[in-house]
């Protein structure tokens, strides 16, 4: 099968969408399919690198790394049309969705789309939320998705949200797969010692960590507000915040204002090949975000054997098992209680580490690849199945 994956973002930009696209590409190629990725160039330069086609683009400044295609038509798109893919799977709702619709229309092939991002949580980036309101965002999403053939939702939470918007196309729930092999890598005592030494963490410190994008919608501020109570109980506790993003400087200011800078460590951006090591040096992964469509960092933490304490959100249903691989909290008192419970109980930590790894295995990129191929087969053979059903119906009447 020839499969075209399109996205506004791809490596070297690191985020959940680019990682998902790369994992899907590798799994489909491993199964012997012909796959190409059509994406926007992160530096505006048009080029082809193997199966990756980078289109000319310009930054638009309304959101970090946000770019749009310019101009609409060019030779690379024509090359893709000549290649004649069997199905198009778009991953973002901006420039490349419209390019995908154009290609699908030209070739009369099905167009499937994965809805990765809950935009109602990101509207403040557009001039403080004054350009597009939540209701308008829902209407735009409905119009876009109802013009396609089918939709992939990473979780039931996302599917329910799309249904509430009025999306009436088939919606399949397929959790995004993760290359778990990276996070199963163990690190030596020496590596752990050197990382902690560089960060100013002693081997006796108790480390809880947030790893991911530093955006206001991730609600890291809530964790900081709860942290002083934990410091009073665990004098040697450290909160490790790994990653970069538009809210980083504000968080640093907040830490200074709270006078907890000796217990909070910011690493900034870390090479994706090194991220697994930071999960390994943490005893607990923490997050108060409720803006996730799936929460890939939760699964990364679990596959590293790191228990999770997170604010409850429907996206974690079936992922975080209360008291087994972590805890979800609904009120602030429970956050402190669960952190203390895990840090004080070595047996519980060991039990949670084992359960975490078992749960994470269900979200492997291998399973993801199989699920997506099933959906591609369904959408590309939909007309054949309808015709077969009509023949059966006609024969039964005769």
C-alpha positions as CSV (number, residue, x, y, z in Angstrom):
1,X,0.0,0.0,0.0
2,X,1.1,3.6,-0.7
3,X,0.5,5.8,2.3
4,X,1.0,9.6,2.4
5,X,1.4,11.1,5.9
6,X,1.1,14.9,6.1
7,X,1.9,17.2,9.0
8,X,2.7,20.9,9.6
9,X,5.4,19.8,12.0
10,X,8.1,17.2,11.9
11,X,11.7,16.7,13.0
12,X,13.9,18.5,13.9
13,X,11.0,20.1,15.8
14,X,10.3,17.9,18.8
15,X,6.7,17.6,19.9
16,X,4.0,14.9,20.3
17,X,2.8,15.2,16.7
18,X,6.3,14.9,15.1
19,X,7.1,11.9,17.3
20,X,3.8,10.2,16.5
21,X,4.4,10.7,12.8
22,X,7.9,9.3,13.0
23,X,6.8,6.2,14.9
24,X,4.0,5.6,12.4
25,X,6.3,6.0,9.5
26,X,8.8,3.5,10.9
27,X,6.1,0.9,11.7
28,X,4.5,1.1,8.3
29,X,7.9,0.9,6.5
30,X,8.9,-2.1,8.7
31,X,5.7,-3.9,7.4
32,X,6.9,-3.4,3.8
33,X,4.6,-0.5,2.8
34,X,5.6,2.5,0.7
35,X,5.4,5.6,2.8
36,X,6.1,9.3,2.3
37,X,5.9,12.2,4.7
38,X,4.8,15.6,3.3
39,X,5.6,18.4,5.8
40,X,6.6,22.0,6.3
41,X,10.3,22.9,6.5
42,X,11.2,24.2,9.9
43,X,13.6,26.7,8.3
44,X,11.6,27.5,5.2
45,X,13.9,25.7,2.8
46,X,12.3,23.3,0.4
47,X,14.1,19.9,0.1
48,X,13.7,16.2,-0.1
49,X,15.4,13.8,2.3
50,X,14.6,10.2,1.3
51,X,10.9,9.7,2.0
52,X,10.5,13.1,3.7
53,X,9.3,16.0,1.5
54,X,9.8,19.4,3.2
55,X,7.8,22.3,1.7
56,X,8.6,26.0,1.7
57,X,7.0,27.7,4.7
58,X,7.0,30.9,6.6
59,X,6.7,31.5,10.4
60,X,3.5,33.2,11.5
61,X,4.4,34.1,15.0
62,X,1.1,33.4,16.7
63,X,2.4,30.3,18.4
64,X,5.9,28.8,18.9
65,X,7.2,27.0,15.8
66,X,3.9,27.8,14.0
67,X,4.4,28.0,10.2
68,X,2.2,28.0,7.1
69,X,2.9,26.7,3.6
70,X,3.9,29.3,0.9
71,X,3.0,29.2,-1.9
72,X,0.1,26.6,-2.2
73,X,1.3,24.8,-5.4
74,X,4.8,23.6,-6.1
75,X,6.8,20.8,-7.8
76,X,7.0,18.6,-4.6
77,X,3.2,18.4,-4.4
78,X,3.1,17.5,-8.1
79,X,5.7,14.7,-7.5
80,X,3.5,13.3,-4.7
81,X,0.4,13.4,-7.0
82,X,2.5,11.5,-9.7
83,X,3.4,8.9,-7.0
84,X,-0.3,8.2,-6.5
85,X,-0.8,7.3,-2.9
86,X,-3.7,5.0,-2.0
87,X,-4.6,6.9,1.2
88,X,-3.7,10.2,2.9
89,X,-3.4,10.5,6.6
90,X,-3.1,14.1,7.8
91,X,-2.0,15.0,11.3
92,X,-2.6,18.7,11.7
93,X,-5.4,21.1,11.0
94,X,-3.6,23.9,9.2
95,X,-1.7,24.2,5.9
96,X,-1.1,20.5,5.4
97,X,-4.7,19.5,5.9
98,X,-5.7,21.7,3.0
99,X,-2.8,20.4,0.9
100,X,-4.0,16.9,1.8
101,X,-7.6,17.7,0.7
102,X,-6.2,19.0,-2.6
103,X,-4.2,15.9,-3.3
104,X,-7.1,13.6,-2.2
105,X,-9.5,15.5,-4.5
106,X,-7.0,15.3,-7.5
107,X,-6.5,11.5,-7.0
108,X,-10.0,10.6,-5.7
109,X,-8.5,8.8,-2.7
110,X,-9.7,8.6,0.9
111,X,-8.4,11.2,3.4
112,X,-8.1,10.2,7.1
113,X,-7.1,12.6,9.9
114,X,-5.8,12.3,13.4
115,X,-7.0,14.9,15.8
116,X,-4.0,15.4,18.2
117,X,-4.7,18.7,19.8
118,X,-7.5,20.0,21.9
119,X,-7.4,23.6,20.6
120,X,-9.8,25.0,23.1
121,X,-6.9,24.8,25.6
122,X,-4.6,26.8,23.4
123,X,-6.8,29.7,22.3
124,X,-5.0,32.2,24.7
125,X,-2.0,32.0,22.4
126,X,-4.0,33.9,19.8
127,X,-4.0,37.4,21.2
128,X,-5.2,36.3,24.6
129,X,-8.1,34.3,23.2
130,X,-9.7,37.4,21.7
131,X,-9.6,36.2,18.1
132,X,-11.2,32.7,18.4
133,X,-13.5,31.6,21.2
134,X,-14.2,28.0,22.3
135,X,-17.5,27.9,20.4
136,X,-15.9,29.2,17.3
137,X,-13.1,26.7,17.6
138,X,-15.6,23.9,17.9
139,X,-17.5,25.0,14.8
140,X,-14.3,25.3,12.7
141,X,-13.2,21.8,13.9
142,X,-16.6,20.4,13.0
143,X,-16.5,21.9,9.5
144,X,-13.0,20.7,8.8
145,X,-13.4,17.1,10.0
146,X,-16.8,16.6,8.5
147,X,-15.3,17.3,5.1
148,X,-13.0,14.2,5.4
149,X,-13.6,10.5,5.2
150,X,-12.8,9.4,8.8
151,X,-11.1,10.6,12.0
152,X,-8.6,9.0,14.4
153,X,-8.9,10.0,18.1
154,X,-6.1,9.1,20.5
155,X,-8.6,8.5,23.4
156,X,-12.2,8.2,24.2
157,X,-12.0,11.7,25.8
158,X,-11.1,13.1,22.4
159,X,-13.8,11.1,20.6
160,X,-16.5,12.4,23.0
161,X,-15.3,16.0,22.5
162,X,-15.5,15.7,18.7
163,X,-18.9,14.2,18.9
164,X,-20.0,17.1,21.1
165,X,-18.7,19.4,18.4
166,X,-21.0,17.7,15.9
167,X,-18.5,15.7,14.0
168,X,-20.5,13.0,12.1
169,X,-17.8,11.1,10.2
170,X,-16.6,7.7,11.5
171,X,-14.3,8.3,14.5
172,X,-11.9,5.5,15.5
173,X,-10.1,5.4,18.8
174,X,-6.4,4.5,18.3
175,X,-3.9,5.4,21.0
176,X,-0.7,6.9,19.6
177,X,2.1,4.3,19.8
178,X,5.4,5.0,21.4
179,X,8.8,3.5,20.6
180,X,9.2,2.0,24.1
181,X,12.7,0.6,23.4
182,X,14.2,4.1,24.1
183,X,12.6,4.3,27.6
184,X,13.4,0.7,28.6
185,X,17.1,1.5,28.3
186,X,18.7,1.4,31.7
187,X,21.4,3.9,32.8
188,X,24.5,3.1,34.8
189,X,25.1,4.4,38.3
190,X,27.9,6.5,36.8
191,X,25.6,8.1,34.2
192,X,23.0,8.8,36.9
193,X,25.6,10.3,39.2
194,X,27.0,12.6,36.4
195,X,23.5,13.9,35.5
196,X,22.7,14.6,39.1
197,X,26.0,16.2,39.7
198,X,25.5,18.5,36.7
199,X,22.0,19.5,37.9
200,X,23.1,20.0,41.6
201,X,21.2,17.0,42.9
202,X,22.8,14.7,45.5
203,X,22.4,10.9,45.3
204,X,20.3,11.1,48.6
205,X,17.8,13.7,47.2
206,X,14.3,12.6,46.5
207,X,13.4,13.6,43.0
208,X,10.0,14.2,41.4
209,X,9.9,15.3,37.8
210,X,7.8,17.0,35.1
211,X,9.1,16.2,31.6
212,X,7.5,17.8,28.6
213,X,6.5,21.1,27.0
214,X,6.5,24.1,29.3
215,X,3.2,25.8,28.4
216,X,0.7,27.6,30.6
217,X,-1.9,24.9,29.7
218,X,0.3,22.2,31.3
219,X,-0.6,23.7,34.7
220,X,2.9,23.3,36.2
221,X,2.1,26.3,38.4
222,X,-0.3,24.1,40.5
223,X,2.5,21.7,41.3
224,X,4.7,24.5,42.4
225,X,2.0,25.9,44.7
226,X,1.7,22.5,46.3
227,X,5.5,21.9,46.6
228,X,6.3,23.9,49.8
229,X,4.3,21.5,51.9
230,X,6.3,18.6,50.5
231,X,9.5,20.5,51.3
232,X,8.5,20.8,54.9
233,X,8.1,17.0,55.1
234,X,11.0,16.0,52.8
235,X,13.8,18.5,53.3
236,X,15.8,16.9,50.5
237,X,13.1,16.8,47.9
238,X,13.8,18.2,44.4
239,X,11.3,19.1,41.7
240,X,13.0,18.6,38.3
241,X,11.3,20.4,35.4
242,X,12.6,19.1,32.1
243,X,11.9,20.9,28.8
244,X,11.3,24.2,27.2
245,X,8.4,26.4,26.1
246,X,6.7,29.8,26.2
247,X,5.9,29.6,29.9
248,X,9.4,28.7,31.1
249,X,10.5,32.2,32.2
250,X,7.2,32.9,34.1
251,X,7.7,29.6,36.0
252,X,11.3,30.7,36.9
253,X,10.0,34.0,38.2
254,X,7.3,32.2,40.2
255,X,9.9,29.9,41.8
256,X,12.0,33.0,42.9
257,X,8.9,34.7,44.3
258,X,8.0,31.6,46.3
259,X,11.6,31.3,47.5
260,X,11.9,27.6,46.6
261,X,14.7,27.9,44.0
262,X,17.0,25.6,46.0
263,X,14.4,22.8,45.5
264,X,13.3,23.4,41.9
265,X,15.6,22.7,39.0
266,X,15.0,23.7,35.4
267,X,17.0,21.8,32.7
268,X,15.8,23.6,29.6
269,X,15.5,21.6,26.4
270,X,17.1,18.1,26.4
271,X,18.1,16.0,23.4
272,X,15.3,13.5,22.7
273,X,17.9,10.7,22.8
274,X,18.7,11.6,26.4
275,X,15.2,12.1,27.8
276,X,14.8,8.5,29.1
277,X,17.7,9.2,31.5
278,X,15.7,11.9,33.2
279,X,12.7,9.6,33.7
280,X,15.2,7.2,35.3
281,X,16.5,9.6,37.9
282,X,13.0,10.5,39.0
283,X,11.1,8.5,41.6
284,X,7.8,10.0,40.5
285,X,6.5,11.7,37.4
286,X,4.1,14.5,38.2
287,X,1.7,16.6,36.1
288,X,-1.4,18.7,36.8
289,X,-2.3,19.1,33.1
290,X,-5.9,18.5,31.9
291,X,-5.2,19.7,28.3
292,X,-3.9,16.3,26.9
293,X,-5.5,14.3,24.2
294,X,-3.6,11.2,25.3
295,X,-0.7,12.1,27.5
296,X,2.3,10.5,25.8
297,X,4.6,11.6,28.6
298,X,2.6,9.6,31.1
299,X,3.3,6.5,29.0
300,X,6.9,7.4,28.5
301,X,7.2,7.6,32.3
302,X,5.5,4.3,32.8
303,X,7.7,2.5,30.3
304,X,10.7,3.9,32.2
305,X,9.3,2.3,35.4
306,X,8.5,5.7,36.8
307,X,5.1,5.8,38.8
308,X,2.8,8.7,37.9
309,X,1.0,11.2,40.2
310,X,-1.3,13.3,38.0
311,X,-4.4,15.4,38.2
312,X,-7.4,13.4,37.0
313,X,-8.3,13.8,33.4
314,X,-10.4,11.5,31.2
315,X,-7.4,10.9,28.9
316,X,-5.8,8.7,31.6
317,X,-8.8,6.3,32.0
318,X,-7.3,2.9,31.5
319,X,-3.7,4.2,31.7
320,X,-3.2,5.2,35.3
321,X,-4.4,2.4,37.6
322,X,-5.0,3.9,41.1
323,X,-2.5,2.5,43.6
324,X,-1.0,0.1,41.0
325,X,1.2,2.2,38.6
326,X,0.4,5.6,40.1
327,X,-2.3,7.8,41.5
328,X,-4.6,10.5,40.0
329,X,-5.8,13.2,42.3
330,X,-8.8,15.5,42.2
331,X,-8.0,17.8,45.2
332,X,-4.7,19.3,46.3
333,X,-4.6,17.5,49.6
334,X,-4.5,14.1,47.8
335,X,-1.6,15.2,45.7
336,X,0.6,15.7,48.8
337,X,-0.7,12.5,50.3
338,X,0.1,10.4,47.3
339,X,3.6,11.8,46.8
340,X,4.4,11.2,50.5
341,X,2.9,7.7,50.3
342,X,5.2,6.7,47.4
343,X,8.3,8.3,48.8
344,X,7.9,6.7,52.2
345,X,7.1,3.2,51.0
346,X,9.9,1.4,49.2
347,X,7.8,-1.7,48.7
348,X,5.1,0.3,47.0
349,X,7.6,2.1,44.7
350,X,9.0,-1.3,43.6
351,X,5.5,-2.7,43.0
352,X,4.5,0.4,41.0
353,X,7.6,0.3,38.9
354,X,6.8,-3.3,37.8
355,X,3.1,-2.5,37.1
356,X,4.1,0.7,35.2
357,X,6.2,-1.2,32.7
358,X,3.5,-3.8,32.1
359,X,0.9,-1.2,31.4
360,X,3.1,0.8,29.1
361,X,3.7,-2.3,26.9
362,X,0.0,-1.9,25.7
363,X,1.0,1.4,24.0
364,X,3.9,0.2,21.9
365,X,4.4,1.5,18.4
366,X,4.1,-2.0,17.1
367,X,0.5,-2.3,18.2
368,X,-0.1,1.3,16.9
369,X,1.1,0.2,13.4
370,X,-1.2,-2.8,13.3
371,X,-4.2,-0.7,14.3
372,X,-3.5,2.0,11.7
373,X,-3.1,-0.5,8.9
374,X,-6.5,-2.0,9.8
375,X,-8.1,1.5,9.5
376,X,-6.3,2.2,6.2
377,X,-7.6,-1.1,4.8
378,X,-11.2,-0.2,6.0
379,X,-11.2,3.2,4.4
380,X,-9.6,2.2,1.1
381,X,-12.0,-0.8,0.7
382,X,-15.1,1.0,2.0
383,X,-16.6,1.3,-1.5
384,X,-15.9,-2.3,-2.3
385,X,-17.6,-3.4,0.9
386,X,-20.6,-1.2,0.2
387,X,-20.9,-2.6,-3.3
388,X,-20.7,-6.2,-1.9
389,X,-23.4,-5.4,0.6
390,X,-25.6,-4.0,-2.2
391,X,-25.1,-7.1,-4.3
392,X,-26.1,-9.3,-1.3
393,X,-29.2,-7.2,-0.7
394,X,-30.2,-7.3,-4.4
395,X,-29.7,-11.1,-4.6
396,X,-31.7,-11.7,-1.4
397,X,-34.6,-9.7,-2.9
398,X,-34.4,-11.7,-6.1
